Amino acid sequence: MTASLFVIGIRVGWIGPDVRPGDDGFARAAGVAHAVAKPVVDGLESSLCGQLVRAAAAQDWSSQRQVARCEECTRLAG
């Protein structure tokens, strides 16, 4: 497996008082992954489609295929 040039981010709108440490946000029904260009510092970033997302450098875009993905980010990042 090779690393991609992108990491996964989740929309900031899903961060709230119900989020516990270690919660990646994808368990929520409406969770959609967005692509964020590397390099990434863990925290708030802008995705390829323009959404403000919470991104983590350890979540590689190419390795996380089980989550729903933003159509525009998928088109741009592959």
C-alpha positions in Angstrom: 0.0 0.0 0.0 1.3 3.5 -0.8 0.5 6.7 1.0 -1.6 9.3 -0.9 -1.1 13.0 -1.1 -4.3 13.5 1.0 -5.7 12.8 4.4 -9.3 12.5 5.6 -11.1 15.3 7.3 -14.6 15.5 8.8 -16.8 18.6 8.6 -16.4 20.9 11.6 -20.2 21.1 12.0 -20.1 17.6 13.7 -17.8 18.6 16.5 -19.8 19.4 19.6 -20.2 18.6 23.3 -21.1 15.0 22.6 -17.7 14.3 21.0 -15.5 12.3 23.2 -11.7 11.9 23.0 -10.8 9.4 20.2 -14.2 9.9 18.4 -13.4 10.2 14.7 -16.9 11.5 13.8 -17.7 8.9 11.2 -20.1 7.0 13.4 -22.6 9.7 12.9 -25.2 8.9 10.2 -24.4 11.9 8.0 -20.6 11.5 8.3 -18.9 12.2 5.0 -15.1 12.1 4.5 -13.4 15.0 2.8 -9.9 15.1 1.2 -7.3 17.4 2.7 -4.0 18.1 0.9 -0.8 17.2 2.8 1.1 18.4 4.7 -1.4 18.5 7.6 -1.1 19.7 11.1 -3.8 17.9 13.2 -6.7 20.3 13.6 -8.8 22.6 11.4 -8.0 22.5 7.6 -9.7 23.4 4.4 -10.7 20.4 2.2 -10.4 20.2 -1.5 -14.1 21.1 -2.0 -13.8 24.1 0.4 -15.3 22.7 3.6 -13.8 23.5 6.9 -12.9 20.1 8.4 -11.1 18.5 11.3 -8.1 16.5 9.9 -5.6 14.2 11.3 -2.3 13.4 9.6 -2.6 9.7 10.4 -5.8 9.2 8.4 -4.6 8.6 4.9 -7.2 9.2 2.1 -6.3 6.0 0.2 -6.5 3.6 3.2 -9.9 4.6 4.6 -12.3 3.2 2.0 -15.2 2.1 4.3 -16.5 5.7 5.0 -18.8 7.7 2.7 -16.9 10.3 0.7 -17.6 13.7 -0.6 -18.2 13.5 -4.4 -16.2 16.6 -5.2 -13.2 15.6 -3.0 -13.3 12.1 -4.6 -13.3 13.6 -8.1 -10.3 15.9 -7.2 -8.3 13.4 -5.1 -9.2 10.2 -6.8 
